[in-house]
Amino acid sequence: MTSKTRTVLHDHIVDRTIRLADAMIRMSARHIAERWKVRPTDLRLLNVLDGEEPLSVNEISRRALVDQAWVSRSLRALEASKMVERRSDPKDSRLTRVSLTKRGRQTMNEFRPWAAWSEKLLLEGVDEQKLKALLDQVEANTERLLEVIEAAPGGPPQHPPKGPLGKK
Protein backbone atom coordinates (compact mmCIF):
# COMPACT_ATOMS: atom_id res chain seq x y z
CA MET A 1 0.00 0.00 0.00
CA THR A 2 1.47 3.33 -0.98
CA SER A 3 1.32 6.39 1.20
CA LYS A 4 -1.08 7.97 -1.32
CA THR A 5 -3.64 5.16 -1.11
CA ARG A 6 -3.63 4.44 2.60
CA THR A 7 -5.90 6.40 4.90
CA VAL A 8 -4.09 9.03 6.93
CA LEU A 9 -5.61 8.98 10.39
CA HIS A 10 -4.44 12.53 11.11
CA ASP A 11 -7.23 13.61 8.75
CA HIS A 12 -9.73 11.05 10.15
CA ILE A 13 -12.86 12.81 11.40
CA VAL A 14 -12.70 11.18 14.83
CA ASP A 15 -9.06 12.22 15.28
CA ARG A 16 -9.79 15.77 14.12
CA THR A 17 -12.85 16.04 16.38
CA ILE A 18 -10.88 14.81 19.38
CA ARG A 19 -8.08 17.29 18.69
CA LEU A 20 -10.58 20.14 18.42
CA ALA A 21 -12.42 19.03 21.56
CA ASP A 22 -9.17 18.71 23.50
CA ALA A 23 -8.08 22.18 22.40
CA MET A 24 -11.45 23.67 23.36
CA ILE A 25 -11.33 21.95 26.75
CA ARG A 26 -7.80 23.23 27.40
CA MET A 27 -8.86 26.75 26.40
CA SER A 28 -11.81 26.81 28.74
CA ALA A 29 -10.89 24.42 31.58
CA ARG A 30 -8.75 26.83 33.53
CA HIS A 31 -11.17 29.74 33.13
CA ILE A 32 -14.19 27.60 34.00
CA ALA A 33 -12.46 26.03 37.02
CA GLU A 34 -11.31 29.39 38.37
CA ARG A 35 -14.54 31.30 37.77
CA TRP A 36 -17.28 28.73 38.35
CA LYS A 37 -15.41 26.01 40.28
CA VAL A 38 -16.53 23.24 37.91
CA ARG A 39 -14.76 20.96 35.46
CA PRO A 40 -15.71 20.98 31.76
CA THR A 41 -17.53 17.64 32.12
CA ASP A 42 -19.50 19.02 35.07
CA LEU A 43 -20.47 21.97 32.92
CA ARG A 44 -21.71 19.56 30.22
CA LEU A 45 -23.95 17.89 32.81
CA LEU A 46 -25.25 21.24 34.04
CA ASN A 47 -25.95 22.15 30.43
CA VAL A 48 -27.99 18.95 29.95
CA LEU A 49 -30.04 19.83 33.03
CA ASP A 50 -30.43 23.50 32.07
CA GLY A 51 -34.04 24.32 31.23
CA GLU A 52 -35.10 20.69 31.52
CA GLU A 53 -37.39 18.80 33.75
CA PRO A 54 -35.57 16.67 36.32
CA LEU A 55 -33.77 13.80 34.58
CA SER A 56 -32.52 10.37 35.62
CA VAL A 57 -28.79 9.68 35.77
CA ASN A 58 -29.24 7.30 32.84
CA GLU A 59 -30.88 10.01 30.72
CA ILE A 60 -28.22 12.58 31.66
CA SER A 61 -25.55 10.06 30.66
CA ARG A 62 -27.27 9.39 27.33
CA ARG A 63 -27.72 13.06 26.46
CA ALA A 64 -24.20 14.10 27.51
CA LEU A 65 -22.59 11.02 25.91
CA VAL A 66 -20.70 10.45 29.16
CA ASP A 67 -20.28 7.12 30.95
CA GLN A 68 -22.97 6.60 33.61
CA ALA A 69 -20.43 5.91 36.38
CA TRP A 70 -18.62 9.17 35.53
CA VAL A 71 -21.95 11.02 35.54
CA SER A 72 -22.76 9.64 38.99
CA ARG A 73 -19.39 10.77 40.39
CA SER A 74 -19.71 14.21 38.80
CA LEU A 75 -23.24 14.63 40.09
CA ARG A 76 -22.10 13.83 43.63
CA ALA A 77 -19.54 16.66 43.37
CA LEU A 78 -22.13 19.02 41.88
CA GLU A 79 -24.56 18.07 44.63
CA ALA A 80 -21.91 18.78 47.28
CA SER A 81 -21.38 22.22 45.74
CA LYS A 82 -25.15 22.78 45.82
CA MET A 83 -25.54 23.07 42.03
CA VAL A 84 -27.82 20.06 41.58
CA GLU A 85 -30.25 18.19 43.75
CA ARG A 86 -31.68 14.70 43.67
CA ARG A 87 -35.27 13.85 44.44
CA SER A 88 -37.37 10.73 44.24
CA ASP A 89 -39.54 10.49 41.16
CA PRO A 90 -43.11 11.33 42.26
CA LYS A 91 -44.47 8.59 39.96
CA ASP A 92 -41.95 5.89 40.93
CA SER A 93 -40.12 6.17 44.26
CA ARG A 94 -37.47 3.69 43.05
CA LEU A 95 -36.21 6.28 40.57
CA THR A 96 -34.19 9.39 41.37
CA ARG A 97 -34.37 12.56 39.31
CA VAL A 98 -31.70 15.24 39.17
CA SER A 99 -32.32 18.94 38.60
CA LEU A 100 -30.47 22.23 38.84
CA THR A 101 -30.68 24.18 42.06
CA LYS A 102 -30.98 27.94 42.20
CA ARG A 103 -27.16 28.09 42.43
CA GLY A 104 -26.84 25.78 39.41
CA ARG A 105 -29.20 27.95 37.35
CA GLN A 106 -27.29 31.06 38.45
CA THR A 107 -24.01 29.44 37.33
CA MET A 108 -25.49 28.63 33.93
CA ASN A 109 -26.84 32.17 33.57
CA GLU A 110 -23.40 33.60 34.40
CA PHE A 111 -21.74 31.20 31.95
CA ARG A 112 -24.01 32.00 28.96
CA PRO A 113 -22.32 35.30 27.94
CA TRP A 114 -18.87 33.68 28.06
CA ALA A 115 -20.15 30.72 25.99
CA ALA A 116 -21.72 33.08 23.43
CA TRP A 117 -18.50 35.11 23.15
CA SER A 118 -16.26 32.07 22.72
CA GLU A 119 -18.66 30.47 20.22
CA LYS A 120 -18.72 33.67 18.17
CA LEU A 121 -14.93 33.54 17.88
CA LEU A 122 -14.89 29.81 17.09
CA LEU A 123 -17.52 30.19 14.35
CA GLU A 124 -15.96 33.17 12.61
CA GLY A 125 -16.24 32.49 8.87
CA VAL A 126 -18.47 29.42 9.42
CA ASP A 127 -22.15 29.02 8.50
CA GLU A 128 -23.48 28.36 12.00
CA GLN A 129 -26.80 26.80 10.92
CA LYS A 130 -25.12 24.37 8.52
CA LEU A 131 -22.50 23.42 11.09
CA LYS A 132 -25.08 22.81 13.80
CA ALA A 133 -27.22 20.71 11.42
CA LEU A 134 -24.13 18.69 10.52
CA LEU A 135 -23.24 18.24 14.19
CA ASP A 136 -26.82 17.10 14.93
CA GLN A 137 -26.48 14.43 12.25
CA VAL A 138 -23.02 13.33 13.41
CA GLU A 139 -24.30 13.14 17.00
CA ALA A 140 -27.27 10.97 15.93
CA ASN A 141 -24.90 8.75 13.92
CA THR A 142 -22.60 8.50 16.95
CA GLU A 143 -25.47 7.32 19.13
CA ARG A 144 -26.38 4.68 16.50
CA LEU A 145 -22.76 3.54 16.25
CA LEU A 146 -22.54 3.23 20.05
CA GLU A 147 -25.71 1.12 20.04
CA VAL A 148 -24.34 -1.17 17.31
CA ILE A 149 -20.99 -1.61 19.07
CA GLU A 150 -22.57 -2.18 22.49
CA ALA A 151 -25.04 -4.72 21.04
CA ALA A 152 -22.28 -6.77 19.36
CA PRO A 153 -21.61 -10.01 21.24
CA GLY A 154 -18.05 -10.00 22.55
CA GLY A 155 -17.51 -6.32 21.81
CA PRO A 156 -16.77 -4.52 18.57
CA PRO A 157 -16.09 -6.70 15.52
CA GLN A 158 -12.48 -7.40 14.50
CA HIS A 159 -13.23 -6.06 11.03
CA PRO A 160 -15.81 -3.39 10.18
CA PRO A 161 -19.08 -4.85 8.83
CA LYS A 162 -19.86 -4.22 5.19
CA GLY A 163 -22.53 -1.64 4.38
CA PRO A 164 -23.91 1.33 6.33
CA LEU A 165 -25.18 1.22 9.87
CA GLY A 166 -28.75 0.03 10.20
CA LYS A 167 -31.26 2.87 10.25
CA LYS A 168 -33.75 3.12 13.07
QUIMO-V530487 format. One record per residue. N is the residue number from 0. RES is the residue in one letter. SS is DSSP state (hx for helix, st for strand, lp for the rest). D_LAST is the distance of its C-alpha to the last C-alpha in whole Angstrom. Layout:
<<N | RES | SS | D_LAST> <N | RES | SS | D_LAST>>
This chain:
<<0 | M | lp | 36> <1 | T | lp | 38> <2 | S | lp | 37> <3 | K | lp | 36> <4 | T | lp | 33> <5 | R | lp | 32> <6 | T | lp | 29> <7 | V | lp | 31> <8 | L | hx | 29> <9 | H | hx | 31> <10 | D | hx | 29> <11 | H | lp | 25> <12 | I | hx | 23> <13 | V | hx | 23> <14 | D | hx | 26> <15 | R | hx | 27> <16 | T | hx | 25> <17 | I | hx | 26> <18 | R | hx | 30> <19 | L | hx | 29> <20 | A | hx | 28> <21 | D | hx | 31> <22 | A | hx | 33> <23 | M | hx | 32> <24 | I | hx | 32> <25 | R | hx | 36> <26 | M | hx | 37> <27 | S | hx | 36> <28 | A | hx | 36> <29 | R | hx | 40> <30 | H | hx | 40> <31 | I | hx | 38> <32 | A | hx | 39> <33 | E | hx | 43> <34 | R | hx | 42> <35 | W | hx | 40> <36 | K | lp | 40> <37 | V | lp | 36> <38 | R | lp | 34> <39 | P | hx | 32> <40 | T | hx | 29> <41 | D | hx | 31> <42 | L | hx | 30> <43 | R | hx | 27> <44 | L | hx | 27> <45 | L | hx | 29> <46 | N | hx | 27> <47 | V | hx | 24> <48 | L | hx | 26> <49 | D | lp | 28> <50 | G | lp | 28> <51 | E | lp | 26> <52 | E | lp | 26> <53 | P | lp | 27> <54 | L | st | 24> <55 | S | lp | 24> <56 | V | hx | 24> <57 | N | hx | 21> <58 | E | hx | 19> <59 | I | hx | 22> <60 | S | hx | 21> <61 | R | hx | 17> <62 | R | hx | 18> <63 | A | hx | 21> <64 | L | lp | 19> <65 | V | lp | 22> <66 | D | lp | 23> <67 | Q | hx | 23> <68 | A | hx | 27> <69 | W | hx | 28> <70 | V | hx | 27> <71 | S | hx | 29> <72 | R | hx | 32> <73 | S | hx | 31> <74 | L | hx | 31> <75 | R | hx | 34> <76 | A | hx | 36> <77 | L | hx | 35> <78 | E | hx | 36> <79 | A | hx | 39> <80 | S | lp | 40> <81 | K | lp | 39> <82 | M | lp | 36> <83 | V | st | 34> <84 | E | st | 34> <85 | R | st | 33> <86 | R | st | 33> <87 | S | st | 32> <88 | D | lp | 30> <89 | P | lp | 32> <90 | K | lp | 29> <91 | D | lp | 29> <92 | S | lp | 32> <93 | R | lp | 30> <94 | L | lp | 28> <95 | T | st | 29> <96 | R | st | 28> <97 | V | st | 29> <98 | S | st | 30> <99 | L | st | 32> <100 | T | lp | 36> <101 | K | hx | 38> <102 | R | hx | 39> <103 | G | hx | 35> <104 | R | hx | 35> <105 | Q | hx | 38> <106 | T | hx | 37> <107 | M | hx | 34> <108 | N | hx | 36> <109 | E | hx | 39> <110 | F | hx | 36> <111 | R | hx | 34> <112 | P | hx | 37> <113 | W | hx | 37> <114 | A | hx | 33> <115 | A | hx | 34> <116 | W | hx | 37> <117 | S | hx | 35> <118 | E | hx | 32> <119 | K | hx | 34> <120 | L | hx | 36> <121 | L | hx | 33> <122 | L | lp | 32> <123 | E | lp | 35> <124 | G | lp | 34> <125 | V | lp | 31> <126 | D | lp | 29> <127 | E | hx | 27> <128 | Q | hx | 25> <129 | K | hx | 23> <130 | L | hx | 23> <131 | K | hx | 22> <132 | A | hx | 19> <133 | L | hx | 18> <134 | L | hx | 18> <135 | D | hx | 16> <136 | Q | hx | 13> <137 | V | hx | 15> <138 | E | hx | 14> <139 | A | hx | 11> <140 | N | hx | 11> <141 | T | hx | 13> <142 | E | hx | 11> <143 | R | hx | 8> <144 | L | hx | 11> <145 | L | hx | 13> <146 | E | hx | 11> <147 | V | hx | 11> <148 | I | hx | 15> <149 | E | hx | 16> <150 | A | hx | 14> <151 | A | lp | 16> <152 | P | lp | 20> <153 | G | lp | 23> <154 | G | lp | 21> <155 | P | lp | 19> <156 | P | lp | 20> <157 | Q | lp | 24> <158 | H | lp | 23> <159 | P | lp | 19> <160 | P | lp | 17> <161 | K | lp | 18> <162 | G | lp | 15> <163 | P | lp | 12> <164 | L | lp | 9> <165 | G | lp | 7> <166 | K | lp | 4> <167 | K | lp | 0>>
